[in-house]
Amino acid sequence: MKQVCLSLAFVVAFAVSNPVCAETVEGESGARLRMRDQGCVLSPGMYVAPDWQYKGSRGGYTVEKDGGYRFTLGGEREVNGTARFSRDKEEIHAAYTFRPEREIKVHALCLSLSLPMEKFNGGMVAMGEDAVKLPEEFKTAHLRSSQVSSFTVRDRSGKETLTVCFPAPTWVMVQDNRRWNAQDFSLRIHLARETTIRKDEEYTLRFTMNVPGLERFAACEPVVLRRGREWIPLTVAPDIEDGSALDFRRVVGQDAPAGKYGRVIANGGHFEFERKPGIPRRFYGVNICFSANQIERELAKRFAKRLAKVGYNALRIHHHDAGLTGNGKTDGTTLDPEAIDRLDGIVAACIDEGIYLTTDLFVSRRVPYRSIGMDKDGIIPMNEYKALVLVHEGAFQNLLAFSRQFLAHRNPYTGRTYAEEPALAWLALVNEGNPGNSAECLRIPVWRAAWENWLSERKKVDANFRDVPATVPRNLWERGRHSGAYSIFLQEVETKFATRMREFLRGEMKCKALMTNMSSWMNPVCYQLPRARCYDFVDDHFYVDHPRFLEKSWSLPSSCGNQNPLVGARMGAQDAVFRRLLDKPFTITEYNYSGPGRFRGVGGIVLGTLASLQDWCGVWRFAWSHSDASIRNPEKVKMGYFDMAGDPLSLAAERASLCLFLRQDLPSLKRTYAITLPEEKLANDFSFSPLNKTEWPWLGWFAKMGTVVGDRACDGAAWSDAYPAAYRRKADEIRERIGIEKSDVLVAGDGALSLDWVRGTFLLRTARTCGGFAEGGRIRADVLNVDLQGTPATVWVSSLDGNPIRESKRLLFTHLTDVQNEGITYADQDRRILLAWGGIPHLMKTGIAHVRLSLASPASYRVYALTTGGVRRRRIAASTRADELSFTADVAADPSDASFLYEIVAEH
């Protein structure tokens, strides 16, 4: 066995002032080290030749008996590793050892130090006698690569942040990762580069981190949450009490049955009912998935009524198609009579409760290869089918066959086919089917042939394409002529597909449901062209803290950022603001602040505010349930990644969205800012080809945002900018152009909103809903003043009778800390790596909020703590002074059952 040993001293000097700031360095799974305050992460990995595939580290969730953390790079039989750490005062001693299980040709076996863009954009790396600027604007990925004896990193303010010293010259590369849609710089320290690493050969890297002011070094130690002083049990009610403060049917103005005013139509940027023209309509709902679509009729009636009591007026039927077609037992298109009958019952029950419906014509239906004419056994993987249906005639005809049967099916409980059903208001063609979403599927033969044929024809008529290679680009996220030309090809494929589907739906099926597609992550600017030409409305999806699976898809362990989403330059805004076309309705049919993230309670008030200010037309939370069991007994369901049925925290957060967006407590923004997209450039210009996003989504807090396909902005736009220049604008340039000062606290939302992007605080003031989020201290939101004691929280008060808060006779106050499962297990103190879900009961983080509420006659009000079903549990002591009602919201007032919902009612 040969040993290769590289030794270096790693000296870290974090940006400090006098006195020295305290710093925490944490060990994480995969043998990573994180500097908490700076956000720098040191992690092992390798880049495999010839295609630069990155193999990150996994494993290392707990320390072994010998003090080491075992990890791997890539999968089994690739590279095994061990990391060891120890602390001596302000020094952390570390050693990484790598041992390949087979010969692997690599571009790099390395440690990478990530420098987050927000703190190091505009900073500097000194490498020996040379200085490398970390540019504010992207220019090139490769900034410097050389053998050095030391390097020093300075942050954007010029403070020395990190120094690394080597006992011998070592290869270090500085890279700007914005080329690949990342938001960081990286310093790559090489153990091996452009070589073959050999089986059983050891590669060892030792270093010492010196951290001035090091207050804490935490090795990777599992954290298990148990009931006690900080976490107390929370009882979940199986249903909502009729007429209670949590029954939102009157609050949002339910109007049953769905379809009573005819079809939902698109008129400019809004939805309307065809028999009530000129009145914009909004929809807010939830998804149900898999066996949740397969419940008996009586349960379906109870379920639909519960959705209505929550306040929903829309439902997305999702991941339903596999169950309808026997999970691939036949040709993947024939409807199972019992399964479609159960779905019919859900549809009819929702219509009776005033709930409108949307669905997709393909989600996850299991389709045999042979059923589309391919000489191959087995079931087509879901993502491969999504790709095939765009270019393979057999797959396309298979989609028509299923859609034909589904839309022509007559629901015996309504007497109408799905094609005729006015309450089936919206149809998506292929769920998350944006061309290019799945890069590996672009390399299957039928896709390669389609690209080669298209490019050959283009080269005959357009000289600009003659130097474009006929290979499939390695990375569609890169900006360049190759990926740009391929994006134009993809949008033409989508346009052809959409045109054929529209002819089928409108012609053969006589279906008038509004049509959309392309609701997911691959979004070059040119995709706005098929959205504008082919679809009735634009739809998108987004998630905060969506799980990332570390070893196997949809299996533990998983990770999420679990950080305050309001901190940083984005200020909690979403790139979806750029996907919108200002002359069409815009919806989000999937969004969530996912579990087990500890900040998901803020999701309702933030999304409700953003959607209201932007004047979006529909929002669906993902999801209510992924199983029928969660519908039958929601009180027995533990928290998971997405489901409202097992997450009383997220369900409570929904009521802020319902008041702000559906009841329209918050008016839309007065100004509109548009990005104009000349049609000719979208169709032919691939010299720039950016993704449809910028570094300034925060502008969505100040003006309605969107794009217009054409040479001029929409009528009434206060400001516009044109493609491609708009996508090159930097945040500071945008602030200067529209007169927004750069400060820690910004007033937005036409004065209704205050955002502290440094501390992650959110304050909202409207006549009928006031509140916000803070990690501590005071929340001052007009008539509502709350002092938080000990725990970050989202708090708000909403009028339930439609009157302004000061005059309202019935109000709901909500105090959300965090909710987890008992026994849930994380690999780290920051709870980023989830190892085990635990189970019920739910546990709520204790916290106290001292509440003062301005009311016209405060002495006439009583305050009651509520169950999660809206039943009054007990009266809460309250006092009055002048025009204020004061009380204390204490999660642990009853240690046996957490309190976080309060009814405030005038009783005399």
Secondary structure, 3 states (H helix, E strand, C coil): CCEEEEECEEECCCCCCCCCCCEEEEEEHHHEEEECCCCCEEEEEEEECCCCEEEEEEECCCCCCCCEEEEEECCCCCEEEEEEEEEECCEEEEEEEEEECCCEEEEEEEEEEEEEHHHHCCCEEEECCEEEECCCCCCCCEEEEEEEEEEEEECCCCCEEEEEEEEEEEEEEEEEHHHHCCCEEEEEEEEEEEEEECCCCEEEEEEEEECCCEEEEECCCCEECCCCCCEEEECCCCCCCCCCCCCCHHHHCCCCCCCCCCCEEEECCEEEECCEEEEEECEEEEEEEHHHHCCCHHHHHHHHHHHHHHCCCEEEEECCHHHHCHHHCCCCCCCCHHHHHHHHHHHHHHHHCCCEEEEEEECCCCCEHHHHCCCCCCECCHHHHHHHHHHCHHHHHHHHHHHHHHHHCECCCCCCECCCCCCEEEEEEECCCCCCCCHHHHHCHHHHHHHHHHHHHHHHHCHHHCCCCCCCCCCCCCCCHHHHHHHHHHHHHHHHHHHHHHHHHHHHCCCCCEEECCCCCCCEHHHHHHHHHHCCCEEEEEEECCCEECCCCCCCCEECCCCCCCCCCCCCCCCHHHHCECCCCEEEEEEEECCCCCCHHHHHHHHHHHHHHHCCCEEEEEEEECCHHHHHCHHHCCCCCCCHHHCHHHHHHHHHHHHHHHCCCCCCCCCEEEEEECHHHHHHCCCCCCECCCCCHHHHHCCEEEEEECCCCCCCCCEEEECCHHHHCCHHHHHHHHCCCCCCEEEEHHHCEEEECCCCEEEEECCCEEEEEECCEEEEECCEEEEEECCCEEEEEEECCCCCCCCCCEEEEEEECCEEEECCEECCCCCCEEEECCEEEEEEECCEEEEEEECCCHHHEEEEEECCCCCEEEEECEEEECCEEEEEEECCCCCCCCCCEEEEEECC
